């Protein structure tokens, strides 16, 4: 959750943006609605929602305004029947280097506890549509937590992940101790949280934190391509599948299996299940209607 401002100032300098992958779109559907993010739809069928964090001078530090805008963009994509998946990315240098320390430096316990500080960050993890994080550069503290709230993480080959809050005299506060442990296991998670050390994209892949490591200039396009694959399926059944997988982190095996069975049975009440099986038997591509 933390941004290592002093450390970052020593060695993090703005770099050239990767052509295509991080070019600012000229046809951004967000218009003047957003200050900290860029929003549009991508894909051949314009069915992938796309959010780019856009605070380059602050290495995409997750200020309150940025996270509020992300929530608004996610709400819009949830309501957009054309969108079947969402990709969130940052810049070549940083997905997000952490939370905005300047905003929280002088907060008191009463303000944090009484105001349920950071509660609105959870919007990312409650989206029904699949969310893919395309991580290049630094995903530290809140940036790492933000990525872990997403359903799938693709990493650029130079990405780095870490939970360095301990170096600032605090601990992760947006799921870092919980999601990281579930993703990589107790020993590695404990080492990262207690030392503040980072792991590379390759180490993150080996540990199970990310599903793919890609060249920097291919990261976003591959994430969008994954989103297109997901969006081509039934949105209704996709939401059921996502719910079932996420439940595995909360339920016992027996409880999870019962939920899976109920959701499996529920697909038989959908027109898309009938269309999918009929198309398979007839050896043609299914035409899902999200019903």
Sine and cosine of phi, psi and omega as CSV:
sin_phi,cos_phi,sin_psi,cos_psi,sin_omega,cos_omega
0.00,0.00,-0.20,0.98,-0.12,-0.99
-0.99,-0.16,0.45,-0.89,0.09,-1.00
-0.93,-0.37,0.87,-0.49,-0.03,-1.00
-0.99,0.14,0.98,0.22,-0.14,-0.99
-0.86,0.51,-0.77,0.64,-0.09,-1.00
-0.91,0.42,-0.69,0.72,0.02,-1.00
-0.90,0.44,-0.69,0.72,-0.05,-1.00
-0.88,0.48,-0.59,0.81,-0.06,-1.00
-0.90,0.44,-0.39,0.92,-0.06,-1.00
-0.97,0.23,-0.66,0.75,-0.15,-0.99
-0.81,-0.59,-0.03,1.00,-0.01,-1.00
-0.98,-0.20,0.92,-0.39,0.04,-1.00
-0.85,-0.53,0.52,-0.85,0.01,-1.00
-0.84,0.55,0.64,-0.77,0.02,-1.00
-0.87,-0.49,0.17,-0.99,0.03,-1.00
-0.92,0.39,0.66,-0.75,0.03,-1.00
-0.95,0.30,0.55,-0.83,0.01,-1.00
-0.95,0.30,0.80,-0.60,0.03,-1.00
-0.83,0.56,0.66,-0.75,0.00,-1.00
0.97,0.26,-0.85,0.53,-0.15,-0.99
-0.88,0.48,-0.64,0.77,-0.08,-1.00
-0.83,-0.56,0.36,0.93,0.08,-1.00
-0.94,0.35,0.66,-0.75,0.03,-1.00
-0.93,0.36,0.84,-0.55,-0.06,-1.00
-0.93,0.37,0.62,-0.78,0.02,-1.00
-1.00,0.09,-0.34,0.94,-0.01,-1.00
-0.92,-0.40,0.87,0.48,-0.04,-1.00
-1.00,0.09,0.87,-0.49,-0.06,-1.00
-0.92,0.39,-0.24,0.97,-0.04,-1.00
-0.95,0.30,-0.38,0.92,-0.01,-1.00
0.80,0.60,-0.80,-0.61,0.00,-1.00
-0.99,-0.17,0.27,0.96,-0.07,-1.00
-0.95,0.30,-0.46,0.89,-0.15,-0.99
-0.84,-0.54,0.61,-0.79,0.03,-1.00
-0.98,-0.20,-0.54,0.84,-0.16,-0.99
-0.93,-0.36,-0.10,1.00,-0.03,-1.00
-0.67,-0.74,0.34,-0.94,0.13,-0.99
-0.92,-0.40,0.70,-0.71,-0.11,-0.99
-0.74,-0.67,0.71,-0.70,0.07,-1.00
-0.33,-0.94,0.01,-1.00,0.14,-0.99
-0.93,-0.36,0.66,-0.75,0.00,-1.00
-0.84,-0.55,0.07,-1.00,0.01,-1.00
0.99,-0.16,0.39,-0.92,-0.02,-1.00
-0.84,0.54,-0.58,0.81,0.00,-1.00
-0.97,-0.24,0.24,0.97,0.02,-1.00
0.80,0.60,0.65,0.76,-0.07,-1.00
-0.92,-0.39,0.24,0.97,0.04,-1.00
-0.88,-0.47,0.89,-0.46,0.08,-1.00
-0.95,0.31,0.60,-0.80,-0.10,-1.00
-0.71,-0.70,0.82,-0.57,0.03,-1.00
-0.83,-0.56,0.84,-0.55,0.07,-1.00
-0.91,-0.42,0.86,-0.51,0.08,-1.00
-0.91,0.42,0.70,-0.72,-0.19,-0.98
-0.68,-0.74,0.88,0.48,0.17,-0.99
-0.83,-0.56,0.90,0.43,-0.15,-0.99
-0.86,0.51,-0.60,0.80,-0.02,-1.00
-0.92,0.39,-0.43,0.90,0.01,-1.00
-0.97,-0.23,0.27,0.96,-0.03,-1.00
0.80,0.60,0.61,0.79,0.03,-1.00
0.86,0.51,0.57,0.82,0.09,-1.00
-0.82,0.58,0.69,-0.72,-0.15,-0.99
-1.00,0.07,0.99,0.17,0.04,-1.00
-0.97,0.25,0.22,-0.98,-0.04,-1.00
-0.86,0.50,-0.66,0.75,-0.01,-1.00
-0.89,0.45,-0.65,0.76,0.01,-1.00
-0.90,0.44,-0.73,0.68,-0.03,-1.00
-0.92,0.38,-0.55,0.84,0.07,-1.00
-0.91,0.42,-0.66,0.75,0.03,-1.00
-0.92,0.39,-0.63,0.78,0.07,-1.00
-0.86,0.51,-0.69,0.73,0.03,-1.00
-0.87,0.49,-0.66,0.75,0.03,-1.00
-0.90,0.43,-0.67,0.75,0.01,-1.00
-0.91,0.41,-0.64,0.76,0.03,-1.00
-0.91,0.42,-0.64,0.77,0.06,-1.00
-0.86,0.51,-0.67,0.74,-0.02,-1.00
-0.91,0.42,-0.67,0.74,0.01,-1.00
-0.94,0.34,-0.56,0.83,0.06,-1.00
-0.88,0.48,-0.62,0.78,-0.05,-1.00
-0.99,0.15,-0.19,0.98,-0.04,-1.00
-1.00,0.05,0.94,-0.33,-0.07,-1.00
-0.92,0.40,-0.32,0.95,-0.02,-1.00
-0.98,0.20,-0.46,0.89,-0.07,-1.00
-0.99,0.11,0.78,-0.63,-0.02,-1.00
-0.92,-0.40,-0.19,0.98,0.03,-1.00
-0.37,-0.93,0.31,-0.95,-0.07,-1.00
-0.73,-0.68,0.70,-0.72,0.08,-1.00
-0.92,-0.38,0.73,-0.68,0.08,-1.00
-0.86,-0.50,0.76,-0.65,0.00,-1.00
-0.63,-0.78,0.06,-1.00,0.04,-1.00
-0.83,-0.56,-0.83,-0.55,0.05,-1.00
-0.87,-0.50,0.01,-1.00,0.05,-1.00
-0.90,0.45,-0.59,0.81,-0.07,-1.00
-0.98,0.20,-0.62,0.79,-0.08,-1.00
-0.45,-0.89,0.80,-0.60,0.23,-0.97
-0.90,0.44,-0.85,0.53,0.17,-0.99
-0.23,-0.97,0.84,-0.55,-0.07,-1.00
-0.99,0.12,0.10,1.00,0.08,-1.00
0.70,-0.72,-0.07,-1.00,0.09,-1.00
-0.96,0.29,0.24,-0.97,-0.02,-1.00
-1.00,0.09,0.97,-0.23,-0.07,-1.00
-0.89,0.46,-0.55,0.83,-0.01,-1.00
-0.88,0.48,-0.52,0.85,0.00,-1.00
-0.96,0.26,-0.48,0.88,-0.09,-1.00
-0.95,-0.30,-0.11,0.99,-0.11,-0.99
-0.80,0.60,-0.68,0.74,-0.10,-1.00
-0.96,-0.27,0.24,0.97,0.03,-1.00
-0.94,0.33,0.53,-0.85,0.03,-1.00
-0.98,-0.20,0.25,-0.97,0.07,-1.00
-0.85,0.52,-0.68,0.73,-0.01,-1.00
-0.86,0.51,-0.66,0.75,0.00,-1.00
-0.92,0.40,-0.68,0.73,-0.03,-1.00
-0.93,0.37,-0.76,0.65,-0.07,-1.00
-0.96,0.28,-0.72,0.69,-0.03,-1.00
-0.93,0.36,-0.55,0.84,0.00,-1.00
-1.00,-0.06,0.06,1.00,-0.01,-1.00
0.79,0.61,0.80,0.60,-0.07,-1.00
-0.80,0.60,0.72,-0.69,0.01,-1.00
0.97,0.25,0.09,1.00,-0.04,-1.00
-0.86,0.51,-0.58,0.82,-0.06,-1.00
-0.95,0.32,-0.22,0.98,0.09,-1.00
-0.89,0.46,-0.46,0.89,-0.08,-1.00
-0.91,0.42,-0.19,0.98,-0.01,-1.00
-0.83,0.55,-0.56,0.83,-0.02,-1.00
-0.86,0.51,-0.63,0.77,-0.08,-1.00
-1.00,0.10,-0.11,0.99,-0.01,-1.00
-0.96,-0.27,0.02,1.00,0.04,-1.00
-0.90,0.43,0.73,-0.69,-0.01,-1.00
-0.97,0.25,-0.51,0.86,0.01,-1.00
-0.99,0.16,0.57,-0.82,-0.01,-1.00
-0.87,0.49,0.67,-0.75,0.00,-1.00
-0.87,-0.50,0.79,-0.62,-0.02,-1.00
-0.93,-0.37,0.81,-0.59,0.09,-1.00
-1.00,-0.06,0.82,-0.58,0.08,-1.00
-0.96,-0.28,0.98,-0.21,-0.19,-0.98
-0.97,-0.25,0.92,-0.40,0.19,-0.98
-0.92,-0.40,0.52,-0.86,0.06,-1.00
0.93,0.36,-0.64,-0.77,-0.14,-0.99
-1.00,0.08,0.77,-0.64,0.19,-0.98
-0.81,-0.59,0.99,0.10,-0.13,-0.99
-0.89,-0.45,0.56,-0.83,0.04,-1.00
0.82,0.57,-0.87,-0.50,0.02,-1.00
-0.87,0.49,-0.47,0.88,0.06,-1.00
-0.91,0.42,-0.64,0.76,0.06,-1.00
-0.93,0.37,-0.66,0.75,0.03,-1.00
-0.89,0.45,-0.66,0.75,0.03,-1.00
-0.86,0.52,-0.74,0.67,0.00,-1.00
-0.88,0.48,-0.65,0.76,-0.04,-1.00
-0.94,0.33,-0.32,0.95,0.09,-1.00
-0.95,0.32,-0.36,0.93,0.01,-1.00
-0.97,0.24,0.27,-0.96,-0.08,-1.00
-0.99,0.13,-0.54,0.84,-0.01,-1.00
-0.70,-0.71,0.65,-0.76,0.08,-1.00
-0.87,-0.49,0.86,-0.52,0.20,-0.98
-0.97,-0.25,0.67,-0.75,-0.04,-1.00
-0.85,-0.52,0.65,-0.76,0.18,-0.98
-0.95,0.31,0.42,-0.91,-0.12,-0.99
-0.91,0.42,-0.25,0.97,0.03,-1.00
-0.96,-0.27,0.17,0.99,-0.02,-1.00
-0.92,0.38,0.48,-0.87,0.08,-1.00
-0.72,-0.69,0.66,-0.75,-0.02,-1.00
-0.86,-0.51,0.60,-0.80,0.03,-1.00
-0.16,-0.99,0.34,-0.94,0.09,-1.00
-0.82,-0.57,0.99,0.16,-0.12,-0.99
-1.00,0.00,0.33,0.94,-0.06,-1.00
-0.84,0.55,-0.52,0.85,-0.04,-1.00
-0.86,0.52,-0.48,0.88,-0.01,-1.00
-0.96,0.29,-0.25,0.97,0.04,-1.00
-0.96,-0.29,0.18,0.98,0.05,-1.00
0.98,0.19,0.40,0.91,0.04,-1.00
-0.61,-0.79,-0.15,-0.99,0.02,-1.00
-0.77,-0.64,0.23,-0.97,0.07,-1.00
-0.84,0.54,0.59,-0.81,-0.03,-1.00
-0.77,-0.64,0.13,0.99,-0.01,-1.00
-0.78,-0.63,0.58,0.81,0.09,-1.00
0.97,-0.23,0.04,1.00,-0.07,-1.00
-0.87,0.49,-0.66,0.75,-0.01,-1.00
-0.96,0.27,-0.40,0.92,-0.09,-1.00
-1.00,-0.07,-0.80,0.60,-0.04,-1.00
-0.94,0.35,-0.62,0.78,0.00,-1.00
-0.89,0.45,-0.68,0.73,0.01,-1.00
-0.88,0.47,-0.67,0.74,0.02,-1.00
-0.92,0.38,-0.49,0.87,-0.05,-1.00
-0.99,0.14,-0.69,0.72,-0.15,-0.99
-0.90,-0.43,-0.08,1.00,-0.02,-1.00
1.00,-0.10,0.31,-0.95,-0.12,-0.99
-0.90,0.44,-0.72,0.69,-0.15,-0.99
-0.89,0.46,-0.78,0.63,-0.02,-1.00
-0.93,0.38,-0.66,0.75,0.03,-1.00
-0.88,0.48,-0.69,0.72,0.00,-1.00
-0.89,0.46,-0.67,0.74,0.02,-1.00
-0.88,0.47,-0.71,0.71,-0.02,-1.00
-0.91,0.41,-0.67,0.74,-0.03,-1.00
-0.95,0.31,-0.62,0.79,-0.08,-1.00
-0.99,0.12,-0.40,0.91,0.00,-1.00
-0.97,-0.26,-0.40,0.92,-0.10,-1.00
0.99,0.17,0.11,0.99,-0.02,-1.00
-0.93,0.36,0.44,-0.90,0.01,-1.00
-0.98,-0.22,0.30,-0.95,0.15,-0.99
-0.83,-0.56,0.48,-0.88,-0.01,-1.00
-0.98,0.18,0.15,-0.99,0.05,-1.00
-0.86,0.51,-0.67,0.75,-0.01,-1.00
-0.91,0.42,-0.65,0.76,0.05,-1.00
-0.92,0.40,-0.61,0.79,0.03,-1.00
-0.90,0.43,-0.62,0.79,0.05,-1.00
-0.91,0.41,-0.70,0.72,-0.01,-1.00
-0.90,0.44,-0.56,0.83,-0.04,-1.00
-0.99,0.13,-0.21,0.98,0.02,-1.00
1.00,-0.09,0.15,0.99,0.01,-1.00
-0.97,0.26,-0.59,0.81,0.02,-1.00
-0.84,-0.54,0.40,-0.91,-0.04,-1.00
-0.99,-0.10,-0.45,0.89,0.02,-1.00
-0.58,-0.81,0.57,-0.83,0.15,-0.99
-0.90,-0.43,0.79,-0.61,-0.14,-0.99
-0.75,-0.66,0.39,-0.92,0.14,-0.99
-0.84,0.54,0.55,-0.83,-0.07,-1.00
-0.79,0.61,-0.71,0.71,-0.10,-1.00
-0.98,0.19,-0.03,1.00,0.03,-1.00
-0.93,-0.36,-0.13,0.99,-0.14,-0.99
-0.86,0.52,-0.82,0.57,-0.08,-1.00
-0.90,0.43,-0.69,0.72,-0.02,-1.00
-0.89,0.45,-0.60,0.80,0.03,-1.00
-0.94,0.33,-0.60,0.80,0.05,-1.00
-0.91,0.42,-0.67,0.74,0.03,-1.00
-0.91,0.42,-0.64,0.77,0.02,-1.00
-0.89,0.47,-0.65,0.76,0.07,-1.00
-0.89,0.46,-0.69,0.73,0.03,-1.00
-0.87,0.49,-0.61,0.79,0.03,-1.00
-0.90,0.43,-0.65,0.76,0.04,-1.00
-0.87,0.49,-0.72,0.70,0.00,-1.00
-0.90,0.44,-0.70,0.72,-0.05,-1.00
-0.92,0.40,-0.33,0.94,-0.01,-1.00
-0.98,0.21,-0.22,0.98,0.03,-1.00
-1.00,0.01,0.07,-1.00,0.04,-1.00
-0.91,0.42,0.84,-0.54,0.01,-1.00
-0.91,0.42,-0.56,0.83,0.01,-1.00
-0.91,0.41,-0.74,0.68,-0.01,-1.00
-0.96,0.30,-0.55,0.83,0.06,-1.00
-0.87,0.50,-0.66,0.75,0.03,-1.00
-0.89,0.46,-0.61,0.79,0.05,-1.00
-0.91,0.42,-0.68,0.73,-0.01,-1.00
-0.90,0.44,-0.67,0.74,0.02,-1.00
-0.89,0.45,-0.69,0.73,0.02,-1.00
-0.87,0.50,-0.66,0.75,-0.03,-1.00
-0.91,0.41,-0.70,0.72,-0.01,-1.00
-0.91,0.41,-0.70,0.72,0.00,-1.00
-0.90,0.44,-0.51,0.86,0.00,-1.00
-0.91,0.42,-0.38,0.92,-0.01,-1.00
-0.88,0.48,-0.40,0.91,0.00,-1.00
-1.00,0.10,-0.20,0.98,-0.10,-0.99
-0.92,-0.39,-0.46,0.89,-0.16,-0.99
-0.94,-0.33,0.30,-0.95,0.16,-0.99
-0.94,0.33,0.22,-0.98,0.00,-1.00
-0.86,0.50,-0.69,0.73,-0.01,-1.00
-0.90,0.44,-0.70,0.72,0.01,-1.00
-0.90,0.43,-0.67,0.74,0.01,-1.00
-0.89,0.45,-0.66,0.76,0.02,-1.00
-0.91,0.43,-0.60,0.80,0.03,-1.00
-0.91,0.41,-0.67,0.74,0.03,-1.00
-0.89,0.45,-0.71,0.70,0.01,-1.00
-0.84,0.54,-0.70,0.72,-0.02,-1.00
-0.89,0.46,-0.65,0.76,0.00,-1.00
-0.91,0.42,-0.66,0.75,0.01,-1.00
-0.93,0.36,-0.61,0.79,0.08,-1.00
-0.86,0.51,-0.74,0.68,0.03,-1.00
-0.88,0.48,-0.59,0.80,-0.03,-1.00
-0.90,0.44,-0.49,0.87,0.01,-1.00
-0.89,0.45,-0.38,0.92,0.00,-1.00
-0.97,0.25,-0.08,1.00,0.11,-0.99
-0.99,-0.10,0.04,1.00,-0.04,-1.00
-0.97,-0.23,0.50,-0.87,0.09,-1.00
-0.95,0.32,-0.49,0.87,-0.03,-1.00
-0.92,0.40,-0.59,0.81,0.05,-1.00
-0.90,0.45,-0.68,0.73,0.02,-1.00
-0.90,0.43,-0.68,0.73,0.01,-1.00
-0.90,0.43,-0.68,0.73,-0.01,-1.00
-0.88,0.48,-0.71,0.70,-0.01,-1.00
-0.95,0.32,-0.60,0.80,0.03,-1.00
-0.91,0.42,-0.68,0.74,0.01,-1.00
-0.89,0.46,-0.61,0.79,0.03,-1.00
-0.89,0.46,-0.73,0.69,-0.02,-1.00
-0.90,0.43,-0.60,0.80,-0.04,-1.00
-1.00,0.04,0.04,1.00,0.04,-1.00
0.84,0.54,0.77,0.64,0.06,-1.00
-0.67,-0.75,0.19,-0.98,0.01,-1.00
-0.98,0.22,0.70,-0.72,-0.01,-1.00
-0.94,0.33,0.58,-0.82,0.06,-1.00
-0.91,-0.41,1.00,0.07,-0.07,-1.00
-0.97,0.26,0.62,-0.79,-0.02,-1.00
-0.90,-0.44,0.11,0.99,0.01,-1.00
0.86,0.50,0.68,0.73,0.03,-1.00
-0.75,-0.66,0.00,0.00,0.00,0.00
